[in-house]
Amino acid sequence: MQEQSAKASGRSYAGEAAIAQDASTIFYNPAGMTELSGPQTLVGGYMIKPEANLSNRGSTVTAVAVGGRADDQGFDANPLAHLYAATPIDTDLWFGLAVTMPFGLANKYKSDYFGRYDSIESRIATVDVAPSLAYAINPQVSIGGGLDVQYIKAKLAQAIPNPGMLGNPAGDGKFTVKGDDVSVGYNLGVLYKPTDDLRIGLSYRAAISHDVSGNAVQEFSGTTRKGVTANIDLPDIVGLGAAYRLTPQVTLLAQGNFYSWNRYDQVTFNYSDGTKSVLEEQFRSTFGAAIGAEVAVGGGWNLRTGLQYDQTPTRDAFRSTSMPDADRVWFSVGASYAISQNVSFDFSYSHMFANEEPINRSTTFTAIATTVLTKGSTETSSDVLGFGLQVAF
């Protein structure tokens, strides 16, 4: 969810609660708007290319080996976008608006791979509209906050084994659930400047619970449809950042984040025919930490880099093919170029490294008295390209 600014990703999101460098501070710490020099807008986006190398370690369906491919899954590149606008209302009071896509998931596997009874497709997309205010209490302390009006759209699909052709993809059926919801949360921030060269920021983004409603479709010996509702609980997020201007050209940055992902323990699907099913996730709360630096090299150029360690919320005993996640290390580089006093471009590139992790999921298809054990391993990586255009007025 950090991918909301090319400047930020160029330093691996180090110091984002404190640096208040442009209008993207509305997302990372709204209090930072009081540090902007004047009205501005920022528009940008990302192209995220994930990869997952999956290995079958003995998956079975009712004790019969599951056939199917086990190789690199070249997921489609996923685009993200964001838009910010900030303007002063008076000397100490600012208004801002952020349109972001903070949470997302997009995995689509080949229909004949070994983990198809766990998942074939998993898509979650959110759009968050956040009107925000910031106020400078005095030259050292600013506060800010805003509402988060958040839309979510989700789709999950998995194959259904055919009892007469166990483990053979040619006989599989398919089960798909999809739905959407709009819910509201809030965010708060404080920015403290003990000296002219040091900024410390603290931000809080409240948890949002979505009650998603939609439909479920089963394609197996005919097609059946029914309504469905499900709960999706997103985490609270606390960020603490620091930005220190070592020299007029060099700024050092650090950031620590906490995510209460333990809220996402299970998803309960309630169907219109009175039945229900439960998807166990059992996420854990996580921490992340980043360090970075930015250098003004002259000629309108600023260069930046950063390194981040980010824990996965998934546990070995519950990790699924829909979220084949692992503890991550991000390395990033970025640059900005000012083509005039009021217009600048931002660019960034990040690569995510992750260890190989196990998958060990048991799925019971009650209607056909069939149990599937998806057993394997996953090794993931991602490449992320970011860009942004900033216009000051």
Helices and strands as residue ranges (DSSP letters): H 6-10, H 25-28, G 30-35, E 40-56, E 60-61, E 64-65, E 72-74, E 78-88, E 93-100, E 104-108, E 121-136, E 141-160, G 163-165, G 169-171, E 173-195, E 198-205, E 209-219, E 223-233, E 237-245, E 250-259, G 261-263, E 266-271, E 276-280, E 286-298, E 301-310, E 328-338, E 343-354, E 357-365, G 366-368, E 370-392
